[in-house]
Amino acid sequence: MKIARCVSIVPAVVLLLSSSGCATYRTISKAEQGSPKVFSGTRLDVSAILGDESALRKFKADPPRYPLVDLPFSIGFDMAILGLTLPVATGELLSK
């Protein structure tokens, strides 16, 4: 009984903590010319964890409240959309 209770509590806690927003969604939805796109959510989370203010200014989005919790989700989402972000970023480089 204790295992079943623990199994149901863990996903609820993870969902609650990650409800502050996915960094990948935040950065891609506010992407502009010249802003980081490839692994942008992961890079935003890492910059927030390290407290790198100059790197955070490159993004037009605020980092999530709990970037360490969001990091694995951002890595997965960034990998899933890599086929979309890589051509866009490459196209921006070639157009300069």
N, C-alpha and C positions, 0 to 999 in steps of 0.2 A: 504493500500500500504506500509506503514511504517513497519508493522509487517512482511510482506512477505520479505521485504528487509533485515530486521534484522535476520529473520530465515535463509536466504541464506548466510549472512555474518558470523554468529556464527560458523557453521561447517567449513567454510573456514579458520577461525582464528585458530580453534582447530587443524585442519589438518596441518596448517603451523607451529604451535608451536610444535606439536608432530613429525614433520618431522626430528627432530634431532636424532631420533632412539628410538626404543622400548628397554627398559632395559632388559626385559625378553629375547627377541631375542638375544641381545648382549651377555648376560651371558650364555645362553644355547648353542649358537653357538661356544663359546670359552671355554666350560666346560672341565675341566681336572680332573684327580683323586684327590679327596680331596677338590675340589672347591665347594662352596654352590650351590645346585641345586633346592631344594624345596623352592618355592616362591623367587627365586633368583633375579628376576627383581624388585620385591617389596622391597626386602631387600637392593638392590643396590640404589634404589631411596631414601629410608628412610635414608640410610647412607650418601648419598650425601646431602640431605636436612639438616641433623644434623651436617654435616661437620666432620664426624667420619673417619679420615684418616686411622686408623688401620683396620677398617671394610672394607674400600674401597680397601685396598691392598689384601684382600682375593679373590677378584674377578679379573679375568684376562681381564676385560672389563672396559672401561671408562664409567662413568655415562652420561646420556643424558644431553643436555644443559639446559633443563627446567625440572628437576626431579619432581617438584610439579604438572606440567601438565601431565607428563607421568605416575604418580602414579596410577590413576584410571584404565588406560589402562593396566598397568602391573599387577594390582590385578586381573583384568578379565582374562588376558592371562595366568597368573600363575594358577588360579583356573581351567582354561580349560585344562591345560596340567598336572595337579596334578597327574592324573592317570599314567602318563609316568615318571615323575621325582621322585615320591615317591619310586617306586620299585628300580630305579637306585641308589638312595641315601641309601636305606636300604641294597641293595646288597653290596655297598661299605663298610658299617659299619660291615656287617657280614663277609666279606672277610679279615678283619684285624685281 
